[in-house]
Amino acid sequence: MKKTSDSADSKQTITRRNALKQIAAGAATVAAAPFVIPSFAGAASPARNHHITLAMVGGAHIHAPDFANRMARAENVTTKYVWDPHTETAQTRRDVTGGEIAESVSQIASDPDVDGVVICSQTNLHADLVPELARAGKHLFVEKPVGLNGDEAAAIANIVNETGIIFQTGYFMRSQAVNLKIKQLITDGALGEITRLRLSNVHSGAIGGWFDGEWRWMADTEQAGVGAFGDLGSHAFDLLLWFMDGDAPAACTGYVDTVLDRYPGCDEYGEGMVRFESGAVATVAGGWVDHANPNQVEISGTKGHLRVTNGRLYLRIPQMDTDASQAWDDLPESLKHPIELFFDAVAGSDVPLITADEAAKVNNLVTQIYRGHQTSSWVEI
């Protein structure tokens, strides 16, 4: 990985106290601005298919380069500002998105031209960034995880709901055609009563040293909130709760561990187990020490079974006369990436988004599974 010119202490460790000095810069100006109500400004109305003006706040997340590219490519998006606690990071993202480097988050919050903000900061900054921007009426895309833990994510969701802004987060698996088909099959009852689910989302990031350099903070649980299990597992948990909508999780437990110990204090792999109110049971794998992930989803019900292997869907549903040896290719069209759905929503289109409450429930489930590991027990939800 390319190393930056900043020292490890100044570049890799972003404490909330240090960042707050920069986040709060210009706060007095915002408080005096006539268009900012002391509690919160009303959320800006969607731009109704018109051009939208965005800002990127925080560019440290591993997905920030991709998001910056998508902001630059979108024909209906202009990026007016980029801000990050580190000027070098802000400059790198600005070189892609265009716009200017903001002196503070308050400068962005107080600018009526800004319709929405893409937050790609360290997770431990979200609880300070979201309230100021949401109460200024800025629609928000907040990269996952939304909070350091379930309680923080719930507090952020409350602010989002209070202000009425548009919200989106980065759980992209819901947009994939194969998962849209699975959701449809479950909703239509094609699998009958669901009894068992297995989901896996893993890669070889720790083996390959992906987090040795620029992204090192993501393996620091004080800044990221989670380790490998929570980082990748949260995508699978979002799918799980989406698939099982209407059947709430009742209890959970899990196990996380390290094998390489490449990032001290950070778990490298784990497995979570969830029992739903219906009695259905799910296991979810997440980790950074896997060389392959061929089997992503398996779901069994009283009327059928499905699996996703190497991205292909295989069905064994007698009532549908399916051939489990052949991939099922009659799939719906994939949706756009979540950040592009956010662009469309801010521009006035009616598109499916992931709510702040849904994101908080994922955060909480992951938090409780870590707790189950720590206590070697089942945790009631």
C-alpha positions as CSV (number, residue, x, y, z in Angstrom):
1,M,0.0,0.0,0.0
2,K,1.2,3.5,-0.7
3,K,2.2,5.3,2.5
4,T,1.4,8.9,3.0
5,S,3.8,11.6,4.1
6,D,2.0,12.2,7.4
7,S,3.3,10.4,10.5
8,A,1.6,7.3,11.7
9,D,0.3,9.0,14.8
10,S,-1.2,12.0,13.0
11,K,-2.5,10.2,10.0
12,Q,-3.8,6.9,11.3
13,T,-5.3,7.8,14.6
14,I,-8.2,10.2,14.4
15,T,-9.6,10.8,17.9
16,R,-13.0,12.4,18.3
17,R,-11.4,15.2,20.5
18,N,-8.9,16.2,17.8
19,A,-11.4,16.0,15.0
20,L,-13.9,18.1,17.0
21,K,-11.6,21.0,16.9
22,Q,-11.8,21.1,13.1
23,I,-15.5,20.0,13.0
24,A,-16.5,22.9,15.3
25,A,-14.5,25.5,13.4
26,G,-16.8,28.2,12.2
27,A,-19.7,27.0,14.5
28,A,-20.3,30.6,15.7
29,T,-20.9,31.6,12.1
30,V,-23.5,28.8,11.6
31,A,-25.3,29.8,14.8
32,A,-25.7,33.3,13.5
33,A,-26.8,32.4,10.0
34,P,-30.4,33.5,9.5
35,F,-31.4,30.3,7.6
36,V,-30.3,27.9,10.4
37,I,-32.8,27.3,13.1
38,P,-31.2,26.6,16.5
39,S,-32.7,23.1,16.8
40,F,-32.5,22.0,13.1
41,A,-33.3,23.4,9.7
42,G,-36.0,21.7,7.8
43,A,-34.7,19.1,5.4
44,A,-34.3,20.4,1.9
45,S,-36.9,19.2,-0.5
46,P,-35.7,16.7,-3.1
47,A,-34.6,18.4,-6.3
48,R,-37.2,16.7,-8.4
49,N,-35.0,15.2,-11.1
50,H,-32.8,18.4,-11.3
51,H,-29.1,18.8,-10.8
52,I,-28.0,18.3,-7.2
53,T,-25.1,19.8,-5.3
54,L,-23.2,17.5,-2.8
55,A,-20.2,17.6,-0.5
56,M,-18.0,14.8,0.7
57,V,-17.2,14.9,4.4
58,G,-14.4,12.6,5.4
59,G,-12.5,10.6,2.7
60,A,-10.7,8.0,4.9
61,H,-13.0,5.0,4.2
62,I,-11.7,2.3,1.9
63,H,-14.7,2.9,-0.3
64,A,-14.2,6.6,-0.5
65,P,-12.2,6.5,-3.8
66,D,-15.0,4.6,-5.5
67,F,-17.6,6.9,-4.1
68,A,-15.6,9.9,-5.3
69,N,-15.4,8.4,-8.8
70,R,-19.2,7.9,-8.8
71,M,-19.8,11.4,-7.7
72,A,-17.5,12.7,-10.5
73,R,-19.2,10.5,-13.1
74,A,-22.8,11.2,-12.2
75,E,-24.3,13.6,-14.7
76,N,-26.7,15.2,-12.3
77,V,-24.2,15.8,-9.5
78,T,-21.9,18.7,-8.7
79,T,-19.5,18.4,-5.8
80,K,-19.1,21.8,-4.2
81,Y,-16.9,20.8,-1.2
82,V,-14.7,18.2,0.2
83,W,-13.6,18.1,3.8
84,D,-11.4,15.7,5.9
85,P,-9.4,16.2,9.1
86,H,-6.3,15.6,7.0
87,T,-5.8,18.1,4.2
88,E,-3.9,15.6,2.1
89,T,-6.9,13.2,2.1
90,A,-9.3,16.0,1.2
91,Q,-7.0,17.0,-1.7
92,T,-6.9,13.5,-3.0
93,R,-10.6,13.1,-3.0
94,R,-11.1,16.7,-4.4
95,D,-8.8,15.9,-7.3
96,V,-11.4,13.4,-8.4
97,T,-14.7,15.0,-7.4
98,G,-13.8,18.6,-8.2
99,G,-15.0,21.5,-6.0
100,E,-13.1,23.2,-3.2
101,I,-11.7,22.1,0.1
102,A,-13.9,23.3,2.9
103,E,-12.3,25.0,5.9
104,S,-14.8,23.2,8.3
105,V,-17.9,21.1,8.3
106,S,-19.8,24.1,9.5
107,Q,-19.0,25.8,6.2
108,I,-20.7,23.0,4.4
109,A,-23.7,22.8,6.9
110,S,-24.3,26.6,6.5
111,D,-24.2,26.6,2.7
112,P,-27.8,26.6,1.3
113,D,-26.5,25.4,-2.1
114,V,-25.5,22.0,-0.7
115,D,-28.4,19.5,-1.0
116,G,-26.7,16.5,0.5
117,V,-23.5,15.1,2.0
118,V,-21.6,11.8,1.5
119,I,-19.9,10.9,4.8
120,C,-16.9,8.6,4.4
121,S,-15.0,9.4,7.6
122,Q,-13.7,7.2,10.4
123,T,-16.7,5.7,12.1
124,N,-15.9,7.3,15.4
125,L,-16.6,10.7,13.8
126,H,-20.1,9.9,12.7
127,A,-21.8,10.8,16.0
128,D,-20.4,14.3,15.7
129,L,-20.8,14.9,12.0
130,V,-24.3,13.6,11.5
131,P,-26.1,15.9,14.0
132,E,-24.7,19.1,12.6
133,L,-25.3,18.2,9.0
134,A,-28.8,16.7,9.6
135,R,-30.0,19.6,11.6
136,A,-28.8,21.9,8.8
137,G,-31.2,20.0,6.5
138,K,-28.5,18.2,4.5
139,H,-29.6,14.8,3.1
140,L,-27.0,12.1,4.1
141,F,-25.3,9.1,2.8
142,V,-23.4,7.6,5.7
143,E,-21.0,4.8,5.0
144,K,-21.4,1.7,7.1
145,P,-21.2,1.0,10.0
146,V,-23.4,4.0,10.9
147,G,-22.2,4.0,14.6
148,L,-19.4,2.6,16.7
149,N,-22.1,0.3,18.3
150,G,-25.8,-0.3,18.4
151,D,-26.6,2.5,20.9
152,E,-24.7,5.1,18.9
153,A,-26.4,4.0,15.7
154,A,-29.8,4.2,17.3
155,A,-29.0,7.8,18.4
156,I,-28.0,8.7,14.9
157,A,-31.2,7.1,13.5
158,N,-33.2,9.2,15.9
159,I,-31.6,12.4,14.6
160,V,-32.2,11.4,11.0
161,N,-35.9,10.6,11.8
162,E,-36.3,13.9,13.8
163,T,-35.0,16.0,11.0
164,G,-36.8,14.2,8.1
165,I,-33.7,14.2,5.8
166,I,-33.1,11.5,3.2
167,F,-30.8,8.8,4.5
168,Q,-28.8,6.1,2.8
169,T,-26.0,3.8,3.7
170,G,-23.6,1.5,1.8
171,Y,-25.1,-2.0,2.0
172,F,-24.8,-2.8,-1.7
173,M,-25.8,-6.4,-1.6
174,R,-29.5,-5.5,-1.6
175,S,-29.0,-4.1,-5.1
176,Q,-27.7,-7.4,-6.6
177,A,-30.1,-9.2,-8.9
178,V,-29.7,-12.6,-7.2
179,N,-30.5,-11.2,-3.8
180,L,-33.6,-9.3,-5.2
181,K,-34.8,-12.7,-6.5
182,I,-34.2,-14.4,-3.1
183,K,-36.1,-11.6,-1.4
184,Q,-39.0,-12.1,-3.8
185,L,-39.0,-15.9,-3.3
186,I,-39.2,-15.5,0.5
187,T,-41.8,-12.8,0.4
188,D,-44.0,-14.9,-2.0
189,G,-43.7,-17.9,0.3
190,A,-42.0,-20.1,-2.3
191,L,-39.7,-21.5,0.3
192,G,-42.5,-22.1,2.9
193,E,-41.5,-21.5,6.5
194,I,-37.9,-20.6,6.7
195,T,-36.0,-22.9,9.1
196,R,-32.3,-22.3,8.4
197,L,-30.1,-19.6,6.8
198,R,-26.3,-19.4,6.2
199,L,-24.6,-16.3,4.8
200,S,-20.9,-15.7,4.2
201,N,-19.0,-12.5,3.3
202,V,-15.3,-12.8,3.6
203,H,-12.1,-11.9,1.8
204,S,-8.3,-12.1,2.3
205,G,-7.6,-8.6,3.4
206,A,-5.6,-9.4,6.5
207,I,-3.6,-12.0,4.6
208,G,-2.9,-9.5,1.9
209,G,-2.1,-6.6,4.3
210,W,-4.9,-4.4,2.8
211,F,-5.0,-2.4,6.1
212,D,-1.3,-1.9,6.6
213,G,-1.1,1.6,5.2
214,E,-3.7,4.2,4.2
215,W,-6.7,2.1,5.6
216,R,-5.0,1.1,8.9
217,W,-7.7,2.9,11.0
218,M,-10.2,0.3,9.8
219,A,-8.4,-2.3,11.8
220,D,-8.4,-0.1,14.9
221,T,-11.6,-0.9,16.8
222,E,-11.5,2.5,18.6
223,Q,-12.0,4.3,15.3
224,A,-13.9,1.6,13.3
225,G,-16.1,0.2,16.1
226,V,-15.6,-3.4,14.8
227,G,-13.0,-5.7,13.4
228,A,-13.1,-8.0,10.4
229,F,-16.2,-9.9,11.5
230,G,-18.3,-6.7,12.0
231,D,-16.8,-5.0,8.9
232,L,-17.8,-7.7,6.4
233,G,-20.4,-9.5,8.4
234,S,-22.5,-6.4,8.6
235,H,-23.3,-6.7,4.9
236,A,-24.5,-10.2,5.4
237,F,-26.5,-9.2,8.5
238,D,-28.2,-6.4,6.5
239,L,-29.2,-9.1,3.9
240,L,-30.4,-11.4,6.7
241,L,-32.7,-8.9,8.4
242,W,-34.0,-7.7,5.0
243,F,-34.7,-11.3,3.9
244,M,-36.4,-12.0,7.3
245,D,-38.4,-8.7,7.5
246,G,-41.3,-9.3,9.8
247,D,-39.6,-12.0,11.8
248,A,-37.5,-10.2,14.4
249,P,-34.3,-11.6,15.8
250,A,-34.9,-12.9,19.4
251,A,-31.4,-13.9,20.5
252,C,-27.8,-14.1,19.2
253,T,-24.3,-15.3,20.0
254,G,-21.0,-15.6,18.2
255,Y,-17.3,-16.3,18.2
256,V,-14.5,-14.1,16.8
257,D,-10.8,-14.6,16.9
258,T,-7.4,-13.8,15.3
259,V,-5.1,-16.2,13.5
260,L,-2.4,-13.9,12.1
261,D,-2.7,-11.2,14.7
262,R,-1.6,-8.7,12.0
263,Y,-3.6,-5.9,13.6
264,P,-3.3,-6.2,17.4
265,G,-6.6,-5.8,19.2
266,C,-8.6,-6.4,16.0
267,D,-10.5,-9.7,15.3
268,E,-9.7,-11.3,11.9
269,Y,-12.7,-13.7,11.5
270,G,-15.8,-14.8,13.2
271,E,-19.2,-16.5,13.0
272,G,-22.5,-15.2,14.4
273,M,-25.6,-17.1,15.2
274,V,-29.1,-15.6,15.3
275,R,-32.4,-17.2,16.5
276,F,-35.5,-15.5,15.1
277,E,-38.9,-15.3,16.8
278,S,-40.3,-17.9,14.4
279,G,-37.6,-20.3,15.4
280,A,-35.6,-19.9,12.3
281,V,-31.9,-20.0,12.9
282,A,-29.1,-18.2,10.9
283,T,-25.3,-18.3,10.9
284,V,-23.3,-15.5,9.4
285,A,-19.5,-15.6,8.6
286,G,-17.4,-12.5,8.2
287,G,-13.6,-12.2,8.1
288,W,-10.4,-11.1,6.4
289,V,-8.5,-14.4,6.3
290,D,-10.3,-16.4,3.6
291,H,-8.8,-17.2,0.2
292,A,-12.3,-17.9,-1.3
293,N,-16.0,-17.4,-0.6
294,P,-17.8,-19.7,-3.1
295,N,-21.0,-20.2,-1.1
296,Q,-22.5,-16.9,-0.2
297,V,-26.1,-17.8,0.7
298,E,-28.0,-20.9,1.7
299,I,-31.6,-20.9,2.8
300,S,-33.8,-23.8,3.7
301,G,-37.6,-23.8,4.2
302,T,-40.5,-26.3,4.4
303,K,-41.2,-25.9,0.7
304,G,-37.7,-25.6,-0.8
305,H,-34.1,-24.8,-0.7
306,L,-31.8,-22.3,-2.4
307,R,-28.1,-21.5,-2.5
308,V,-25.9,-18.9,-4.1
309,T,-22.6,-20.4,-5.3
310,N,-20.0,-18.2,-7.0
311,G,-22.8,-15.6,-7.5
312,R,-25.2,-18.0,-9.2
313,L,-28.6,-19.0,-7.8
314,Y,-29.6,-22.6,-7.5
315,L,-33.1,-23.7,-6.5
316,R,-34.6,-26.9,-5.3
317,I,-38.3,-26.0,-5.0
318,P,-40.6,-29.0,-6.0
319,Q,-43.6,-26.8,-6.6
320,M,-41.7,-24.8,-9.2
321,D,-40.2,-28.0,-10.9
322,T,-36.7,-26.6,-10.6
323,D,-33.5,-28.4,-11.5
324,A,-31.0,-27.8,-8.6
325,S,-28.1,-28.7,-10.8
326,Q,-28.7,-25.8,-13.1
327,A,-28.3,-22.1,-12.2
328,W,-31.6,-20.1,-12.2
329,D,-31.1,-17.1,-14.5
330,D,-34.6,-15.7,-14.5
331,L,-33.5,-12.7,-12.3
332,P,-34.8,-9.2,-11.9
333,E,-32.7,-6.3,-13.1
334,S,-30.1,-5.2,-10.6
335,L,-30.6,-1.9,-8.8
336,K,-28.0,0.9,-8.9
337,H,-25.3,1.1,-6.3
338,P,-26.6,2.5,-3.0
339,I,-24.8,5.8,-3.4
340,E,-26.3,6.3,-6.9
341,L,-29.7,5.5,-5.5
342,F,-29.0,8.3,-3.0
343,F,-28.2,10.7,-5.8
344,D,-31.5,9.8,-7.4
345,A,-33.4,10.2,-4.2
346,V,-32.0,13.6,-3.5
347,A,-32.8,14.5,-7.1
348,G,-36.5,13.6,-6.5
349,S,-36.8,10.1,-7.7
350,D,-38.7,7.4,-5.8
351,V,-36.1,4.7,-5.2
352,P,-35.6,2.1,-2.5
353,L,-33.3,3.2,0.2
354,I,-32.0,1.6,3.5
355,T,-33.5,3.5,6.4
356,A,-31.5,4.8,9.3
357,D,-33.5,2.5,11.6
358,E,-32.6,-0.5,9.4
359,A,-28.9,0.4,9.5
360,A,-29.1,0.8,13.3
361,K,-30.7,-2.6,13.7
362,V,-27.8,-4.2,11.8
363,N,-25.3,-2.2,14.0
364,N,-27.1,-3.4,17.1
365,L,-27.2,-7.1,16.0
366,V,-23.4,-7.0,15.3
367,T,-22.8,-5.3,18.7
368,Q,-24.8,-8.0,20.5
369,I,-23.0,-10.8,18.8
370,Y,-19.7,-9.4,19.9
371,R,-21.2,-9.2,23.4
372,G,-22.3,-12.9,23.1
373,H,-18.7,-13.8,22.2
374,Q,-17.3,-11.8,25.2
375,T,-19.7,-13.4,27.6
376,S,-19.8,-16.9,26.0
377,S,-23.6,-16.7,26.1
378,W,-26.7,-16.1,24.2
379,V,-27.8,-12.5,24.3
380,E,-31.5,-11.7,24.2
381,I,-32.4,-8.9,21.8
